[in-house]
């Protein structure tokens, strides 16, 4: 089984939240379901959206208590106000429905974090309080929210339920409401839009009808009444009771899961991801401090963000602030513990909210508060380019990308919606920008081939990371610039060819594509540009595969290898991985044996991708598995020929790799104290490959080479030579040689090698 395809599939077991985590998650879910049993779940989420001071919080109060008296001076919501306990009976059953109601702040700056919480499986209420006739401004407001919901709040093939509530203030003469026909037609494929008019202060009957309409929409959510694993609702309820603690350690969460029969770490992570998609918690698996904490209070978390984005001093200082300054802001908002401050600072940075980065001087910089004026820098010549466009571009996308790319910034040439970059090794330059009020993000690169392609790929990989983590539901169109002489002239608008258009023209038998100025370019030339961008360099590709293996996403790693570097070796690894999955489904493997085989496959994958850069430099043709085995066996023979002591040392190196590999598998996200250290480690691995000599008689001179080269040779032997055991069976025996016994010790040895 290569994968599970869920597009336009009315999946009910497991839910889409689980299926979207991949094949392994689905298999684990079914295994847990068989072991623990199932129960029905009647739950959903209601989100109140709209501008500030339109009545969202008032509607929340009326949902809680229809008889409550509304305050005319109700303060604006800052962040997110969540009521998690709206309960009502499910018709024709004895069950009770549990809904959580999210009231979002309406100020524009607060929309930066909305993108993290808008998810499918939600009923959306957009509140308006228009006075006078229907204006274009009101339509633009509704269109803005409809685009956001379409981009972030819809599963493919499903329509999101949207209710526009016109909160009529006293004296508002527009009792007939708003004509939504045009917008309903425009979003007919993605949104089911309804309308309701009410005066929350006076219309008792209309309010009752509105409550009933909202409850009906919640009951009709696609996954209401589905079967979920027994124990999951109990864990969710227990976490809710602890929400006042704001956060708990992951160990505490794991203990709670075990109390309810969820014993494996894999099953516990499966549940945490599921609850994360429902907005019940936030847990980051990839970073040390964040992975050790499970965050329960969303409103407390947004305090970290709004402490930055809404602070007038930080705004006046164009996004620059010190650690002491932000901690003072958090203390003023009731966050007083230093451990909480450290956690919040982690949340703001790379691989979390990606709102800011820390400078060498210790200050923090926040792109969303930078000057709107473009930085002054020498113009980037358009030698290469790429444009990503969509119906809706989230507010935070360009800011997150600037955070991820800041290390390549050309001096301080960045502003709110763009950044100039320079590759210090090749001197290629780039401009990344999202023009104001546009629906596209543009990358322009200056430099000679092939270095310019490599630089553009590097930028694109960071953009892909932002999209995959935060905006995976948005459908982007990729376009490449027209290379004709007219488009390259100053003061001429650059024409872009969408990739899908070029493919269609090619299918229609066309040989050339014409830009807006009538100039022709061979389609084959344009598509070759896309092909070069898709084709990663062996080194960057190897790093990407290593990351997938580290994240235990072996199926995705194999899919990438089969696409870009197919070979007999990859086919054999894929075959063995499919056999592993089949044996898991059939219950033929113990947990220990499953981990052993999985670690073996991971080791073979890592060994294969480590060879890619060397193969590329030597311009080798793809070789068969038999040829690889013969080559490695011959190398082993040469090493053995140098003496018994040499052979023992090579064996010891292989055992070190086994020992460290097992610790890597068990610790996962705890391997690196920072993203910077992780990158340093990966660069060291790249250096290993770069300095390896061609296979030769090793002799004693070979041992004078850095330890990194020894590790690489040992890993090759470990993965390909028949008879090498992949099982850790005994303590290392190296005749007194110093052997790293922990990951931390290994890193020190590795960096010092």
N, C-alpha and C positions, 0 to 999 in steps of 0.2 A: 504494500500500500504506500503510494508516494505522497498522498495528501488528502485533505478533505475540502471539497469545494462547496462554499456556502452562498455564493452570490445568487440572489433572487430565489433562495431556497427557504420555504417556510419552516425553518428548523424549530422543533419544540423540545427535543431532548438530545444534547444539552441545550441550554439557552445560548443565544448569540454571544453573550458576554464571555461564555466559556469557549465556544467554537472559535471565536476570533483570536484566542490565545494559541491556536495551532493544534496539530495532530496529537502531540504528546499530552496536551491538556485534556483533550477529548477522551483519549484512552484512559488517563488517570481518573477522570470524572466517572466514566462508566465502571471502572474497577471499584471506586469508592461507593458508587451507587449500589453495586451488587453486594458489597460488604456491609454497608450500613442501612440500606433501604432508602425509601423516599417518603416525602410528604408534600402536600399541596402548598403552594405559596400564593397568597393574595396580597400583593404589595405593588406600589408604584410611586412615582414622583411627579409633583406639580411645581412648575417654575413660573414665577411672576416676573415679567420683564416689562421694560418701558423706561421712559425718561424719568428724571427726578420730579417729585411732587405731583404725580398724576393719580396717586391713590393706591399704589401696590400694597403698602403696609396696612392701609385701612382695610383693603380687601382681605388681607391675612387675618386681621382681627375679627372681621365679620364671619370668616370661615370658622374661626375658633368659637365665637359666640355671636350669633345673629342679633342678640339684644344689646350688645355692648354699645356704649356711647362713644363716638369718635371725637377725638380732640382736634380742634381746628388748627392748632399750632404743632401738629405732630412733626417731630424732627425727621430729617431725611435719613434714610438707611445708609450707613457706611459699611461697605463690605457686603456680607451675606447674612441675612437673618433667617434662621432655619427653625421650623416647627416640625418635629419628626413624629408626631403622634396624633394625626387626624385619623380617627377610626370610624368606620360605618359598616353596617351589615351588607353581606353579599347576597343578593336576591337568590331565592330557591336553594339556599344552603344554610347550614348553621355556622358558617365561617364568618370571620371578621376581616375587613379590608384595612390595611394599614398604609397610609400615605404620608410622605414627608413633603412639606411645602417650603420652597426656597424663595425668599424675597431678595432680589438682587438690587444693589445700589444703582441709581440711574445716572450718576455723573459720568461723563465721557471717559475720564481717566480710570474709572473703576471697571470699564469694559475690558481692560487689559487682562483681567483674571477670569472673566466670564468663560473664556474659551476652555479653561481647565475643567469646568463643571457641567457644561452643556453636553448631554449625552442622549443617545436613543433610549427608548423605553420611558419616555417622559411626556406628560401633557403640558403644553406651553400656553400661558395666558399673557397676552400683550395688552397692557392697560394704557388707554389714552383718555384724555379729558379735553378734547378739542372744543374750542369756543368759536362760534361763527360758522361760516360756510366751509365746505371741504376744500382745503388748499393743497397745493402741490407739496408744501412743507410736511403736511401730515402724511401724505402718501409716501414721501421720501423716508419718513420716520418708520412707517410700517414696512416698507420695502427693505430697509436696513435690517430690521429684526427678522424678517422672513428669510433674507439671504443668510444670516447667521445660523438660523435654525436649520435651513436646508443643508448648509455646509457642515455643521457640527452635530446636529441633533437628529439626523436621519440615518437609518441603516439602508444599504442598497436594496431597492425593490420594495421598501416599505414607506408609507406616508406618515409623517409626524402629525399629531393632533394639535391644532392651534385654535385658540379661542380669543378673538379680539373683544375686549370688554371696554365699552365706552362708558366711563364713569362721568355721568352728567352732573355737574355742579348745579346748585340752585341758581336759577336765572339763565342757565344755558338753554337756548332756544332750539337746539338741534336734536329734538326728540326723535326724529326719524333715523338718526344715526349716520353711519358712514357707508357709502356705496363701495363694496369690496369686489365687485364683479371683475374688474380688470386685473386686480392682484390675484384673485382666486384662479383666474384663467392662466396667468403667468406662472403660477406655482402649482398647477394642477397635478403634475407628476410627482411632487415631493411632499406637499402639504395638504391636509384636509382642514380648511379654514372655515370657522363659523363665527357668528357675531352675536353679541348680546349688549343691550343698553340697560344701565341701572344707575340710580342715584343712591349711593351707599348710605347716605344719611336718611333718606326718606322712603325709598321704594321697597317696602317689606316683601310684597309679592314677587317683584322682579328679582330680589335677592334670593328668595327661596328657589325660584326657577334657575337662577345662576348656579346655586349650590348643587342642585339636582343635575344640571347639565355637566358640571365639572366632574361629579361623582360618576356619571354615566361614561364620560370620556376615560376616566381612570380605569373603570371596569373593563373597557374595551381595548386596553393596551394588549398587544399581541401575546405577551407571555404571562398574563394573569391566569392563575389557576394551574400553572405548570408544576411538574414534579421537580423538587430539588432534594438534595441529599439530607437525610435526617441528621440532625445535629447542627446544621448550618444556621437555621433560624435561632437556635438557642445561643450559639456563639454570638450572633449579631445582637441579640437582646442583652447579653451580658456585657458586650462592648458598649452598648448604649447606656447601661447603668454606670459605666466607668467614664463616660464622656466628660464629666466634670474634672477628671484628672488631666484632661487635655491630651496626654500621650502616655503610652506604656512602653516598656521594653519589648523587643521581639520575643525574648524568652518568656515573658509573662503571657504574651499572646499565644505562644506555642503551648504553654502549660494549660491554658484555657481550652485550646483545641483538643488536647489530649483528654481532658476531663469529659469531652463530648464525643470521644471515639475517633477523632481525626488525629492519627498518631504520626504519620509520615510527614517529613518536611515538605515534600512535594504536594501532598494534599493540603497542608496548611497554607502554602503559597498560592495554591489554586483558589482557596477561599478568600485570601486577602486581595487577590486581583479581582475576583468577582465583587467583593464588597467595595473595592476601590471604584469600580465602574458604576456602582450604585450611589457613590458619593458618601458612603458610610465611614470611610477612613482613607488615609493616604499612607502608602508604604513604598519606599524606593528600595529596590533590591540590589542596585549596583554600587552604592557608595557606602563607606564604612559607617559614619555617624548616622546617616539617614536610614540605612538598612537595619540598624540596631534599634530603631524606634518605630512604633506604629502610632500615627497621628490620628486622633479621634475627633478633635474639635476643629471643624473647618473654619468657623468664624475666628478662632484664635490664630489659625494659620494665615488667614488673609490680613490679620493685624501686621504680620511681618511685611506684607507687600504694601499695604496702604500707608504704613509708617514711613515708607520711602516715597511713594508716588503722590501722596497728598500733603507732604510737609513743605510749607512755603519756603523755608530756608533752603531746602534741597533744590526746589524748583528755581529759586533765584540764583543758586550756584550752579545751574545747568547740570544737575544730576550728580554732582560730586559731594561726597560726605565721608566722614571718618567713622571708624568703628565706635568711638566714644559718642559721637553725635547720634547715631542710629540707636545705640543702646539707651541713651537718655530719652529718646522718643518712645521706645518700647516700655521703659520703666514708667513713664508718664501714663501709659495705657495699661498698667497693671502687670506687665511681664517683668519680674524682678530677678529671677534666678539666672545666674551666669550660664548654667547648662542649657537653659532655654534660649539664651542669646546666641550661643554657639550653634544650636540647632537651626535657629531662624536664619543666621548668616549662611549656613549651608543651603537652606531652602532657596535663597535668593540667587544662587550661583549656578554654574554649569551643571547640566544633567538633572536639574530640578526645575524651578520656575525660570531660570536663566534671565533674571531681571538685571543683573549687574555683574561686574568682575572687579577683582582687587588688583590695584596697581602695585608696582614694585615699591612705591613709597608707602603703601599700606592704606591708601584711600580707596573708596569704592566709586565706580562710575556706572551710571544708569542711562542707557541709550534713550529710553522713553522720555527722559527729561532733558536731553540734549537740545541745543539750539536747532530750530527748524531750518536755519539758513545753511545751505550746502557749504562744506569746507572748501577752502581755496587750495587747489593743487593743480599740478600740470595735467593737462588733458590726457586721458588714456586713449591711445590709438586703438582703433577697433580691428585687431587682427583676428579675433575670435570672440564669440559671444553666445549667450543662451538666455532665453526669456521664459519665465514660468508665469502663466496667467490662469486666472480662475474667476468664476462669477463673484466670489467674495474672498478677499485677502484679510485674514484676521489682523487686528491692531498690533498684536505682539510678535508677528512673524519676523519682521525685519530686525526688531530689537533683539530677539533671541539669536538670530544669525550673527549680528554684530558682536554679541557677547562671545559666541563660539569662535569668531574669526579675529578677535581683537589682537591676538599675539602676532598677527601678520600685518597689522595696521601700519601704514606709511606715516610715521610720526604720530601726530594727533589729528590726522585728516579723517574725522568722522563727525557725523551729525545725526539728527533724529532718524532720518530715513535713508542713510547711506554710509559707505565707508570706502576709502581708498586702501588698497592692499599692495604689498610688495613681497616677492619671494626672495629672501636674502641669498639663496644659493644660485638662482638663475637670473635674477634681476627682472623677471617678468612682473608686470604691474597689472592691477585689476581695479575696476570700479563696480561695486555692488550697490544697487539702489532700488528703492521702491518709490517712484514719483508720487507726490501728493495727489490724493483723490484718484489714483489709478487702480487698476485691477491686475497689475503685473509686477513682477520683480525681475530685474534685469542685471545680467552679469556681462561685463565687457573686459576682455583680456588683451594686453599688449605684450608681444614677445614672439620669438621665433619657434616654429615647430621643431621637435615634438614637446619642448618644454612648456609651451603655452597650453597644450592639451592637458599635460600633467597638472598644471596649476589650476586650470578650470575644473578638472576632475576633483581636485582637492577641495575646492570651494563648494562644488556641487555635493560632495559627500557630506559636508557639514549641513548644507541645506536639506539634504535627504534625511539626516538625523533629526533635525527640527521638525520636519513634516511627519516623519514616522512616529515620533514620540508625542507630539502635541496636536497635529492637524491631519491625522491619517485618513479621515473621511472626506477631505476636500479633494476634488478631482482637478488636477492641474493639467494644462496643455503646455507642452514643451515646443518652443519655436526656435529656429536658428536664423541668424541675420543673413540677408542677401549680400553676397560678396561682390556685386557688380560695382563698376567704377562710379556710377551715378549715386548709389546709396552711400558710398564712402566719401562723397564730397562734403565739405563743411556746410553747415546750415541746411542740409538736406535731411528730411525725416527718414530714418532707417526702416527699411521694410523687413518683415520677419515672415518666414515660412513655417507654419505648423507642421510637426512631424506627421500627424495623421493625414493632412492634405497631400504631402509629398507621396506617402504610401498609396493614397487613393489615385493620384495622377499616374503613378507607375503602373498600378493595376489596370488603369484605363488605356494603357499603351502610350502614354505621353513620355517624351524624352527630355523635355525642358519645362522649367517653371518660370513664370514671368512675374517680376515685381511690379509695384505700382507705377514705375516709370517706364515700363515696357521692355526692360532689358531681360534677356534670357540667360538662365544658368542651367547646365545639365543637372537633372534630378539625381543622377548617380553621384555627382560631386557633392551635392547637398546631403544626401543620405550617408555618404562616407564620413562626413563631418559628425553626424549623429553616432555612427558606428565607432568612431575614434573616441567619442565621449563615453560611450557605454563600455568600451573595452578598458578596463582598469589596468594599470601597470602591475606587473607581477608582485612587486613589493607591497603596494597599497592593497591589492587584492588579497594577498596573504594575510595582511593585518586584519582585514575585514572578516575573513574566514576564521581566523584565530579568535576574534571577538565573538562570533556566533558560537563557536565551540565552547568558549568560556561561559557563554550564557545558556549552555545546554540546548542549543537550537541546531542540532546536528542535521536535521532534515533540510533546513534552509541552507546550511553550508554545502551539503551535497548537491542541492539544486543549483547553487551558484557555480560550483565546480563543473558540473555537467554542462552548464550553459557556456562557460568561457574557456575552460581548460579540460575538455573531455579526454579520457584515456581509459585504457584497460584497467589501470590501478583504481581509478575513481569508480569504474563500473563494478569492480570486485568489492570495494568498500560499501557501495550502495546496496549491492546484493546482500552483504552480511548485515547491513543495518535493517533492511526489510525483513530478513530472517529473525532478527532480534525483536522487531515489532510483532511479527506473527507469533513468536514464542511467548511474548508477554500477553497477547490477547488470549492465547490458548492456556495460559497459566502454567507453562512448562518450565519456567525459571524461578528459582528462589530470588529473594531480593538481593542477596549477596552475589549470586551468579550474574544477575542482571547488571549490577554495578560493575562487575569485573569485565563483562563483555562490552558494555558501553564505554568503559575507560579504554579498553583495547582499541575500539573503533575510533575514539577521539584521538588517541596517540597516533594511529595510522594517518588520520586526516592532517594532524599538525605536521607530521613528518613530510607528507606529500607537499603541502603548501610551502614548507620551508625550502624545498628544492626548486620552487618555481622561479625565483629571481636568478639563480645560478644557471638554470636551464635556458632562461631567456638570454643571458649574456653570452652563453656558449652557442646560441642559436641551434639548440638541439631539436630534432624532430621528436614528436611524441613516441615513446618507447613502450613496448609491451611489458606486462608484469614479469614475464619470464626473463627479459633482458635486464630489468632492474634487479631481480634476485641474483642473476649471474654476476652482475657488476658488484653488488654488495657482498656476495659470497667471496668473490676474488679479493676484495678489499679486506675482508676478515682473514682470509688466508695469509695475506701479506703481513697483517698485524701480528697474527699468531707466529709467523716465521721469525719475528724479531725477538722472541723469547717469552717464557712463561710469565715473567713479571709484567711485561707489557700487556699481555692478554688479561691478567688480573686487574690491571688498572682500567682497561677499557670496560671490563665487566662491571667494575665498581662504579664507573661513570653511568653505565646503563641502569644500575640499581639506584643510584642517586636520583636519576630522572623518574624512576618508578615511584620512589618514596615521595618526592616533591609533587609529582603528578597527582598522587592520591590526596595529598594535603590540599593541593589546588582545588580538586574536585569537592572536597569537604568544606572548604572555607569560602569559596566563590567570591562574593562581593567584598570580603574582608581582606583581600590580597594587597590592596594599595591604600595608602593613607590619603592620597589625593589623585586627582586626574593628572596632575603634572608628573607625579611619580610613575603612574601607569604609562604615560607617553614616553618617559625616559626609559622605562623597561622595554617598551616596544622598539624604541630606537636602537637599544643595545642588541635586540634580536636581529634587527636589520643589519647592524654592523657585523654580526656573526656571519651572516650569509655573504656579505660583501668581501670579507677577508679570507674566506675559505680558498685554499689552493685547489688545483686539479688533483684528483686522486694520485697518490704517489707512495713510494715506500716510506713509511713513517719514520722509523728509527727514533733515536733519542731527540733529534732536532724537532720532531713533531711536538714533543711535550714542552718545548719552549714557547709554543704558540699560546695565545690567550685561552683561558678556560672556556670562553664562549665557543671557540672552534671545537674544542674537545666535546662539549655538550652536543653540538650539532652532529658530529661524527657518530657519537654514541646513540643519538636519537635515530639516525638513519639505520644503524645496525639493529637497534631495538625494534623498529617497525617492520623491517623487510627481511631480515635474515631468518630462515627457518630454524626452529628450535629455541629461539630466545623466549623466555617466559615473560608473560605480562602480568604475573601475579606476584604480589609482595608476600614472600613466604618466610623470610628469615632476616635477621639483623645483618647489616653490611659487614663484610670482612675485608678490610683493605690493608692488613699488615701495618697498622699504626697510622695510616693516612687520615688526615682530618676530613671528616664527612659532615656536611650540613645536616642537622636533625630537625630543622623547622623551616617554615617558609621565610620568616624574618632572617634567619641565619643564611639561608640560601640567597636571598636578595643581596645581603652584604657581600657574600662571596662572589656572586654574579657581577655586581656593579664594580667590584674591585679587581675582577679578572682581567 
